[in-house]
């Protein structure tokens, strides 16, 4: 949808985009992922498309027709070939992915014990600017 917006705003509230960073980096590359993850900025659908975050932008009133068109395309393919292709794509970086996810989960747990996380969450819930302490 042309009016869709995307953002990874965890850094604005003292959290980290741990698990999502693993997948985002693989989807759009490290340089673009760094930009989005470190700034926490919101992007529009057109920029998301340019970055490769989304493959197409569909008008709201055309969404169901486009979804049906995609479904028909997939149904016309060999189910065995689709299954094997999906497995192949998943297996390409499975070991590396597992390692990266383990690191991300560990870092996500660690950040939850910081004062900045508690302050970020409180400021978000209280709808006020955070007072960071770097702790």
Buried (B, 14 or more C-beta within 10 A) or exposed (E): EEEBEBBBBBBBBBBBBBBBBBBBBBBBEEEBBEEBBEBBBEBBBEBBBEBEBBEEBBEEEEEEEEEEEEEEEEEEEEEEEEEEEEEEEEEEEEEEBEEBBEEBEEBBEEBEEBEBBBBBBBBBEEEEEBEEEEE
